Amino acid sequence: MAIATFGAGCFWGVEYFFNEIAGVKLTACGYMGGDNATNSYKEVKTGQTGHAEVVQVEYDEALVSYQDLLDVFWQNHNPTTLNQQGGDIGSQYRSAIFFHDNRQKMIAEQSKQTLVNSGKWGERQIITEIVPALEFNRAEEYHQNYLEKNNLPSCHISF
């Protein structure tokens, strides 16, 4: 099993679309990228901790590639809006790829450049950060599979 971590706005929607992929074995909502390793949702939602809402994905590389996960990541959020996805505003909603090794870093950078070269977003700049994975702080249990538990549709828009 391999691990990948993505921030693409509200983690409920991000988790939802990764759970739809064959080969994804487990997802977890949480926080990454901030200064303090012990943050709660109440703290993170203020935008003051430096954390992003993220989803950590455990996947079987024999069934799904890291590039496949990146493709889904790019298709399900707007990577051109700084610290915002739809109505969610703040640094905790930033677009981010947290790489776990140099191979993931290289693939993520190539994937981002491919998106830039595609012209899909026109003159808008892709602002997605590609940064080393830090400590993953699992969100409170009520955030895990929130949309499924509450019989809600995805809150993300596909692009």
C-alpha positions in Angstrom: 0.0 0.0 0.0 1.1 3.6 -0.7 0.0 6.9 0.8 -0.9 10.1 -0.9 -2.1 13.4 0.7 -4.1 16.2 -1.0 -5.6 19.5 -0.1 -8.4 20.7 -2.4 -10.8 22.7 -0.3 -13.3 21.2 2.2 -12.0 17.7 3.0 -15.5 16.2 2.9 -15.7 16.6 -0.8 -12.1 15.6 -1.4 -12.6 12.4 0.6 -15.8 11.6 -1.4 -14.2 11.6 -4.8 -11.2 9.6 -3.7 -13.4 7.0 -2.2 -15.0 6.5 -5.6 -11.7 5.2 -7.1 -11.1 1.4 -7.5 -7.8 0.7 -5.7 -8.3 3.2 -3.0 -8.4 1.2 0.2 -8.8 3.9 2.9 -9.2 7.6 3.2 -8.9 9.9 6.2 -9.8 13.6 6.6 -7.2 15.6 8.6 -4.9 18.5 8.7 -1.3 19.0 7.4 1.1 21.8 6.7 0.8 23.9 9.9 3.1 24.7 12.8 1.3 22.9 15.6 0.8 19.1 15.4 -2.2 19.1 17.8 -4.9 21.0 16.2 -8.7 20.5 16.3 -11.2 21.5 13.6 -12.2 24.4 15.8 -8.6 25.7 15.6 -7.9 24.9 12.0 -11.1 26.5 10.7 -9.8 29.9 12.0 -7.1 29.8 9.3 -4.5 30.7 11.9 -2.8 27.4 12.4 -1.2 27.1 8.9 -2.8 23.8 8.3 -4.7 22.8 5.2 -7.7 20.5 5.3 -6.4 17.4 3.6 -7.3 13.8 2.7 -4.8 11.1 3.2 -5.3 8.3 0.7 -4.1 4.7 1.2 -4.1 3.0 -2.2 -2.9 -0.2 -3.9 -0.4 0.8 -6.6 -1.2 -2.4 -8.5 -4.7 -1.1 -9.0 -4.4 2.6 -9.2 -1.4 4.8 -9.9 -0.3 8.0 -8.2 -0.9 9.8 -11.6 -4.5 8.5 -11.6 -5.0 10.0 -8.2 -3.5 13.3 -9.4 -5.9 13.3 -12.4 -8.8 13.0 -10.0 -7.4 15.7 -7.8 -7.1 18.2 -10.7 -10.6 17.4 -12.0 -12.4 18.0 -8.8 -11.3 21.5 -7.6 -10.2 24.8 -9.0 -6.3 25.0 -8.7 -6.3 28.7 -9.7 -8.0 30.2 -6.6 -5.7 31.2 -3.8 -6.9 29.9 -0.4 -10.4 29.3 -1.7 -12.7 26.7 -3.1 -16.1 27.9 -3.9 -17.6 29.6 -0.8 -14.8 28.2 1.5 -12.3 30.9 2.0 -9.0 30.7 4.0 -5.6 29.2 3.9 -7.0 25.9 5.3 -8.8 25.4 1.9 -5.7 25.9 -0.3 -4.8 23.7 -3.2 -1.9 21.5 -2.2 -0.1 18.2 -3.0 1.9 16.9 -0.1 4.4 14.5 -1.5 5.8 11.5 0.5 8.9 10.8 -1.5 10.9 12.2 -4.4 9.0 10.0 -6.9 5.7 11.6 -5.9 7.3 15.0 -6.0 8.5 14.4 -9.6 5.2 13.0 -10.8 3.2 15.8 -9.1 5.4 18.5 -10.7 5.1 16.9 -14.2 1.4 16.6 -13.7 1.0 20.3 -12.8 3.1 21.3 -15.8 1.0 19.1 -18.1 -2.1 20.9 -16.8 -0.4 24.3 -17.3 0.5 23.3 -20.9 -3.0 22.1 -21.6 -4.3 25.6 -21.5 -7.4 24.4 -19.6 -7.3 27.3 -17.2 -6.3 29.9 -19.9 -4.3 32.8 -18.4 -5.1 31.9 -14.8 -2.1 30.6 -12.9 -2.1 27.2 -11.3 -1.3 28.1 -7.7 -1.3 24.5 -6.2 1.6 24.1 -3.9 3.7 20.9 -4.1 5.4 20.5 -0.7 6.8 17.7 1.5 4.3 15.8 3.6 4.5 16.7 7.3 2.8 15.1 10.2 -0.8 14.1 9.4 -3.3 15.0 12.1 -6.4 13.0 11.7 -9.6 15.0 12.0 -12.3 14.3 14.6 -14.3 11.1 13.9 -17.5 13.0 12.8 -15.5 14.4 9.8 -14.6 10.9 8.5 -16.9 9.9 5.6 -19.1 12.8 6.6 -21.0 13.1 3.3 -21.7 9.3 3.2 -22.8 9.2 6.9 -25.2 12.1 6.3 -26.4 10.9 2.9 -25.2 14.1 1.2 -23.9 14.6 -2.4 -20.4 15.7 -3.1 -19.9 19.4 -2.2 -17.2 19.8 -4.9 -17.6 20.8 -8.5 -15.8 18.8 -11.2 -13.8 20.8 -13.7 
